Amino acid sequence: MKVSIIGQGYVGLTIAAFASKNHEVIGFELNSAVVSRLNNGISHVEGVSSEDIKQAISAGNYRATSDGLEIAESEIVVLAVPTPLAVDRKPDLTYIEAACKVIAANLTRPALIINESTSFPGTIRNYIKPAIEKYSKRKLEHLYAISPERVDPGREDYNQKNTPRLYAGLTPEATAKTRDFYSTFCDNLVEVSSPEIAEAAKLFENTFRQVNIALVNELAQISHALGIDVRETLDAAGTKPYGFMKFAPSAGVGGHCIPVDPSYLADVAEKAGVEATFIKRANEVNLDMPKYIARRIEIDNGGSVKGKKVLVVGVAYKPNVADTRETPAELLIDVLQDSGAVVSWNDPVVGTWHGTESTPLSGADIAVVVTKHDVVASEDILKSAPYVFDTTGKVKGAVQL
Ligand SMILES: NC(=O)c1ccc[n+]([C@@H]2O[C@H](COP(=O)([O-])OP(=O)(O)OC[C@H]3O[C@@H](n4cnc5c(N)ncnc54)[C@H](O)[C@@H]3O)[C@@H](O)[C@H]2O)c1
């Protein structure tokens, strides 16, 4: 089938890599630098090798483009565009709307339109379908479905093939065609009764993580005040074979999903007259962790970090990926700078961030580990400063969160 994927980032390119084994895939992407790298067989996404892209290109099954005309004949169109928060932390669907305009302006035949971007229940029914219909010049009877993406970039044990995939169409025909499409590269398909269930399940999965991370972050603060090791407490609780799932304390949550998706659920809840107090509180606890960490560091260092050289180690939001979106390192750097510290950062996986380069792992007064990549040795971190604070639990010998 001819499949167009709108957005060639983490999600879109990952789908393209799997789908192009059986289908002719157009990767529609607005960023021209990404388009030209992809057409030269260079992947920018962890988990998608450049070799995979090159093979798909040489088999005639993949090309990237910014030209909307190239999606004209698509039988399937997948939306994989960002769904961030606006400045007021409300859902920002402007990328979805732009994608709808491209689809509406260019499709010349009825297609199955599947949304993989994360959004609130009702997005495909009440937002995407009406937007495409509104912007289309031609009257085409498209089918609509949702299949929320669950990819975890950098993860090796679960991928597109073996991660169960939820799906539902607005009509039985849309549902059936969606199943046929994903069954060409996914082993485990889970049909649900409506698109809203799939949309809500996706939001709840990440809300569950966010709330539980906030809970262990609160436990970390309680444990420290009581002089108890939080990680040993969690290991001990984790020996219970049922009814408990272990989460780890950290500097906060990052990435495109966990800090963002719960706010989509809170927003739709509020519109339905339910105040999502739990979700909001979890958000606050996680967003406050950098302040808590900075305070702990200040207390351990004579009450102030003013004028001290502080090295933030690991600015990616999680280990072994270069993704810095919503990273808690950013908030921590702000808090430390506001307290008068001279802050630099080290992260060889990220390399360049906000126009600055990763600095060497040495010569600091204080080092604080936000993310511990496998390529960064604990011994080197411990040598980088006389005082090292570790939020990850991986740098033995450092002061622990
Ligand atoms: N990254 C993840 O781990 C992950 C996991 C599950 C779900 N999601 C969801 O998937 C969606 C996409 O996330 P992502 O991580 O792939 O984002 P991303 O930023 O990595 O990629 C999105 C791409 O879309 C492009 N784009 C934006 N508007 C466009 C348009 N109108 N037409 C064509 N291209 C456009 C951007 O240039 C970018 O390259 C989001 O809704 C996200 O919440 C992400």
The ligand as an SDF file (V2000), in Angstrom:
LIG
                    3D

 44 48  0  0  0  0  0  0  0  0999 V2000
    8.7140   10.3020   21.4130 N   0  0  0  0  0  0  0  0  0  0  0  0
    8.0380    9.3800   22.0500 C   0  0  0  0  0  0  0  0  0  0  0  0
    8.6090    8.5940   22.7880 O   0  0  0  0  0  0  0  0  0  0  0  0
    6.5390    9.2090   21.8670 C   0  0  0  0  0  0  0  0  0  0  0  0
    5.9450    8.0260   22.2910 C   0  0  0  0  0  0  0  0  0  0  0  0
    4.5910    7.8600   22.1200 C   0  0  0  0  0  0  0  0  0  0  0  0
    3.8300    8.8770   21.5620 C   0  0  0  0  0  0  0  0  0  0  0  0
    4.4260   10.0340   21.1730 N   0  0  0  0  0  0  0  0  0  0  0  0
    3.5740   11.0560   20.5600 C   0  0  0  0  0  0  0  0  0  0  0  0
    3.7740   11.0280   19.1530 O   0  0  0  0  0  0  0  0  0  0  0  0
    3.6620   12.3520   18.5980 C   0  0  0  0  0  0  0  0  0  0  0  0
    4.9380   12.7200   17.8510 C   0  0  0  0  0  0  0  0  0  0  0  0
    6.0000   12.7210   18.7890 O   0  0  0  0  0  0  0  0  0  0  0  0
    7.5120   12.6340   18.3440 P   0  0  0  0  0  0  0  0  0  0  0  0
    8.2680   12.2650   19.5780 O   0  0  0  0  0  0  0  0  0  0  0  0
    7.6590   11.7740   17.1290 O   0  0  0  0  0  0  0  0  0  0  0  0
    7.7960   14.1380   17.9430 O   0  0  0  0  0  0  0  0  0  0  0  0
    9.0880   14.7060   17.1700 P   0  0  0  0  0  0  0  0  0  0  0  0
    9.2010   16.1330   17.5430 O   0  0  0  0  0  0  0  0  0  0  0  0
   10.2550   13.8030   17.3750 O   0  0  0  0  0  0  0  0  0  0  0  0
    8.6830   14.5840   15.6530 O   0  0  0  0  0  0  0  0  0  0  0  0
    7.6420   15.2800   15.0880 C   0  0  0  0  0  0  0  0  0  0  0  0
    8.0640   15.6840   13.6920 C   0  0  0  0  0  0  0  0  0  0  0  0
    6.9400   16.2450   13.0470 O   0  0  0  0  0  0  0  0  0  0  0  0
    7.4010   17.3100   12.2240 C   0  0  0  0  0  0  0  0  0  0  0  0
    6.2370   18.1450   11.9430 N   0  0  0  0  0  0  0  0  0  0  0  0
    5.6020   19.0500   12.7390 C   0  0  0  0  0  0  0  0  0  0  0  0
    4.5310   19.5400   12.1130 N   0  0  0  0  0  0  0  0  0  0  0  0
    4.4680   18.9460   10.9080 C   0  0  0  0  0  0  0  0  0  0  0  0
    3.5840   19.0230    9.8160 C   0  0  0  0  0  0  0  0  0  0  0  0
    2.5230   19.8250    9.8310 N   0  0  0  0  0  0  0  0  0  0  0  0
    3.8450   18.2880    8.7370 N   0  0  0  0  0  0  0  0  0  0  0  0
    4.9150   17.4700    8.7040 C   0  0  0  0  0  0  0  0  0  0  0  0
    5.7950   17.3340    9.7040 N   0  0  0  0  0  0  0  0  0  0  0  0
    5.5610   18.0570   10.7970 C   0  0  0  0  0  0  0  0  0  0  0  0
    8.4740   17.9630   13.0540 C   0  0  0  0  0  0  0  0  0  0  0  0
    9.3440   18.7240   12.2340 O   0  0  0  0  0  0  0  0  0  0  0  0
    9.1610   16.7400   13.6680 C   0  0  0  0  0  0  0  0  0  0  0  0
   10.2240   16.2650   12.8840 O   0  0  0  0  0  0  0  0  0  0  0  0
    3.3390   13.2580   19.7780 C   0  0  0  0  0  0  0  0  0  0  0  0
    1.9540   13.3560   19.8930 O   0  0  0  0  0  0  0  0  0  0  0  0
    3.8880   12.4790   20.9660 C   0  0  0  0  0  0  0  0  0  0  0  0
    3.2290   12.7970   22.1660 O   0  0  0  0  0  0  0  0  0  0  0  0
    5.7590   10.2110   21.2900 C   0  0  0  0  0  0  0  0  0  0  0  0
  1  2  1  0
  2  3  2  0
  2  4  1  0
  4  5  1  0
  4 44  2  0
  5  6  2  0
  6  7  1  0
  7  8  2  0
  8  9  1  0
  8 44  1  0
  9 10  1  0
  9 42  1  0
 10 11  1  0
 11 12  1  0
 11 40  1  0
 12 13  1  0
 13 14  1  0
 14 15  2  0
 14 16  1  0
 14 17  1  0
 17 18  1  0
 18 19  2  0
 18 20  1  0
 18 21  1  0
 21 22  1  0
 22 23  1  0
 23 24  1  0
 23 38  1  0
 24 25  1  0
 25 26  1  0
 25 36  1  0
 26 27  1  0
 26 35  1  0
 27 28  2  0
 28 29  1  0
 29 30  1  0
 29 35  2  0
 30 31  1  0
 30 32  2  0
 32 33  1  0
 33 34  2  0
 34 35  1  0
 36 37  1  0
 36 38  1  0
 38 39  1  0
 40 41  1  0
 40 42  1  0
 42 43  1  0
M  CHG  2   8   1  16  -1
M  END
$$$$
